[in-house]
Amino acid sequence: MPVSPKEIDSGKLYTVSETAKILAVTDQTVRKHLSEKNLPGKKFGRRWLVKGSEIQKFIGESG
């Protein structure tokens, strides 16, 4: 079950796994959204991080 946007810390940076749990999807789906720029994120080395506020926006647009 996806998390309510109000329960997400807008200032926190979430990993792909954390984002996947929030959105109730797989890690692979989150990476796909990141690479297609549907979900904005930052790549640090090999690791993607997503700001909580961007997850909130994404939920609002897709929900």
C-alpha positions, 0 to 999 in steps of 0.5 A, spaced: 500 500 500 502 506 497 504 511 503 500 518 503 504 524 501 503 527 508 507 521 511 513 523 506 519 527 509 519 533 504 527 534 505 529 527 506 533 524 500 530 517 499 534 511 496 531 507 490 529 501 495 526 506 500 522 510 494 520 503 491 517 501 498 513 508 498 510 507 491 509 500 492 513 498 486 519 495 484 526 498 485 526 497 477 520 501 476 523 506 480 530 506 476 525 506 470 522 512 472 528 516 474 532 514 467 526 517 463 526 523 468 518 522 470 521 522 477 526 527 478 532 525 482 540 525 483 545 520 481 551 520 486 556 515 483 552 509 482 546 511 487 540 514 485 537 519 491 530 522 490 528 528 494 521 527 498 518 533 495 519 530 488 516 523 491 510 527 493 509 531 487 510 524 483 504 521 487 500 527 486 501 527 479 500 519 478 494 518 484 
